[in-house]
Amino acid sequence: MMTQKIGKLLALTGVVLVLCLFSAGCTDTRGPAGPAKGEISIGYVTWDCAIASTNVMKQVFEEAGYDVTLVAVDAGPLFQALARGDLDFTTTGWLPHTHEHYWEQYGDQIDYVNKNIPGAARIGLVVPTYVSIDSIDEMNGVADRFGGRIVGIDPGAGIMTRTEQAIAEYDLDYDLVASSSAGMAAELRPAINKEEWVVVTGWAPHWKFGRWDLKFLDDPKGVYGEAEDVVTLARQGLKDDNPEAYGILTRFEWTTEDIASVMTDIEGGMPEEEAAKAWVDANPAKVKAWLGEE
């Protein structure tokens, strides 16, 4: 059944998806938990925060006795796959702003489960604190200092759409350069080391705010919206098909400090699954609450 799901998703996207089957999901480490309770597929966009929360939930579902498949895909195909029922859930929908376009298109076909980081997420244009402007409407006066470019991430990301709108709303004489989450961070590092001016599409929570002194530029026109929620979204029918798995999702809620610790470990060189396991091992009470054991 899982093969059929992934096959449909490949046909949908027309690209090769990254299937991450970690060794922990391929060997029976459940001990007294007994046979596998079934298969669970988790979709995610390869943002640092999504990588962190997805790997943590993989550990949690494996502890509960499930065989877990991780599927990395762009935002558009992720929402399409949830709407079609090809994936079971994702932990990193950003609403109401970042993924607004996809929610308008597919929201009536997707189950909004809950907010897992309420009110703490934010997107916008980010610069080092030594940059001597504080607002997007000041950017045209210093375009040469930034080289006339805004360093972006994946072309299909919601923050890229918002930035295109910001360029239009503020009449910015800048080019939006598509890259990736890793590419954006790679542009920040050398610029900050040399105290050069650089502006990137940024979001919080993200490990870069713990690594460097950064600030969001004010957005007086409100293009990027206010603070938003990181939410768990599931395919319709999961609640009825697997109420135990769905129950874990309804109880899953953590903090920006929780997710930041996992992101920081990964950025520091720890493998994703090891960073997730380290957090799970350090937070048994929270994990038990998610599993409904407390």
Buried (B, 14 or more C-beta within 10 A) or exposed (E): EEEEBBEBBBEBBEEEBEEBEBEBBEEEEBEEBEEBBBBBBBBBBBBBBBBBBBBBBBBBBBBBBBBBBBBBBBBBBBBBBBBBBBBBBBBBBBBEBBBBBBBEBBBEBBBEBBBBBBEBBBBBBBBBEEBEBEEBBBBEEEEEBBBEBBBBBBEBBBBBBBBBEBBEBBEBEBEBBBBBBEBBBEBBEEBBEEEBBBBBBBBBBBBBBEBBEBBBBBBEEEBBBEEBBBBBBBBBEBBEEBEEBBBBBBBBBBBBEBBBBBBBBBBEEBEBBEBBBBBBEEBEEBBEBBBEEE
